[in-house]
Amino acid sequence: MAADRGSVSVAGTTNSAHSYYLAGNGAALILAGLLCGLVIPAATYPRLMLTAHIQFLVNGMISVFAGLMLRTAIATVGQRSATLIVGAHVSVWVVCFSEVFAAITGAKNALPIAAAQAGAPGAVAWQELLVVACHMVPALFLIVAWALLVFGMYTGFVTRHDRSTPDR
């Protein structure tokens, strides 16, 4: 199979560019999370800012991991699926910044347990709705992306391992 310009074919897939986008997105999320950690004490609701800090870091690591899965061909997916996977991981920025917004406004509906521990009283209705929507839409997008990655792992495994050959 011919590889796209700038792409390297790895085990029958040409997701090299997508893997770099995911790794770069993840690295940027991790950097943003580290910077977010510096302002935790200055936040109106520090416990919620801690949640935002952790969200940036964890989602950054997940994005880098997804990139590695595509780069090493652990998961074999098509170009459209790879593009959707990248888009889902980029959408995580919306979630993370909405948590920073919640740490400033005291929005509590999206993360009620953390907000209760932070003593957040809640924000005005549009702010609460914004934070909840910013969590729900990317979450659904990520569920689809990770379903594609898991299916791609299964497909890649089946493709590389002939079922007719007995295990030794």
N, C-alpha and C positions, 0 to 999 in steps of 0.2 A: 504494500500500500504506500503510495507516495505521501510524504509528509508535507505539511504546509510550510511555507517559508518561515524560518525562525523556530520551527518545531522539530522535535526529535521523535522518531517513532520508537516507542517502548512497548514491546510485547503486543504489537498490533494496534496500538492506540496512538493518537497524535494530540494528547492533552498537555503537552509541555507548557505552552503559554498559559493555559488555565491553571496549571500547578504553580507557576510563578505568580500569577495574580493572587491566588489563595495564600501563598506563603507571604507575599508582600502585604496583603491585607491583614494577615495575622500578626506580622511583625509591627505594623502600624498600630493595630489595636493594643498590642502589648505595651508599646511605647506610650500610647495615650493612657493606658491603665496605670502605668508607673507615674506619669505626670499627675493623673487624677489622685493618686495616693498622697501626693505632696500637699494637696489642698483639703484633705479630710478634716483637719482640725478647724479650718476656716469656714466650713459649710454650715448652713443654718441647722441642718439635721445630719450630724457627722455619721451616724449609723447608716443612713441611706446613702451617703457618699461612699462609705466603705463598701456597700453593696454594688455601687456603680464601678468602683475600683476593681472589685473582684470580677464583675461581669465583663469588663474590658479584657482583663487578663485571661480568663477562662475561654472566652470566645475567640481571643487571639490564638490561643493554643489549639483550639478546635479547628480554626481556619488553617493554620500551619499543618496540622495533622491531615486534614482533607487534601491539602496540596501534595503532601507526601504520598498519600494513597494514590492520587492520580499520576504523580511523577514516576513512582515505582511500579505502576500498573497492578498494584494490589486490587484496585477497583478498575474494571474496564467499562467505560461508559462512552457514549457517542458525543459528538461535538455539541449538540443542543442540550443534552443532559449536563455536560460539563459547564456550559454557559449558565444554565439554571443554578447549578451548584455554586458557582462563583457569585452570581447575583444574590443568592440567599445569604451567603456569608458577608457580602458587602452590606446587606440590609441590617446586619447586626449593629452597625453604627447607630441606627435609629433607636434601637433598644437601649444601647449604652448611654447615649446622650439624653434619652428620656429619663433615665435613672438619675443622671446629674440634675436634670430639671426637677425631678421629684425631691432630690436632696435640698434644693433651694426653696421650692414652694411648699413642701410638706405633703405632697400628694400621697394618698395612702391606699387607694383601691387596687392598684396593680400588684403591690407587694404588702399585703395587710399585716403579715407577721413582723417583717422588718420595720414597717412604719409604726406599729404598736410599740415595739421595743425602742424605737427612736423617739417616741412621744410625738409623732407627727399628727397634727390635728386634722389634716385633710386640706385640700386646696379648693378653689372655686370649681364649679362643675366642668367648664371647658378644659381646665388644666387636668383634671382627673380623667376626663374622656380622652384627651390627647395622650397621656401617659399609658393608659390601658390600650388604646389603638396601636401605639408604637410598640407595644409588647406583643399583641395578638397577631398582627399581620406578619411580621418577620418570623415569629415562632412557627406559624403554619408553613411558611416558605422553607424554613429550615427542616421541618419534618419531611417535606417532600424531597429536599436535597439529600438528607441522610438516608431516606428510603432508597433513592437512586444509588447512593454510594454502597449501601449494604447489598442491594441487588447486583450492582457491578462487581462487588467482591465475590458473590456467589457465581456469577457468570464467568468471571476471570478464573476462578478455581476450577469450574467444570471444563472450561476451554483448555486449561493447561494440564489437567489430570484426566486421562482416559478412564472412564468407569469400567471398561472391560478388562483393564489390567488389574489383577489382584494385588493387594498390599503385601509387601514382603516384610 
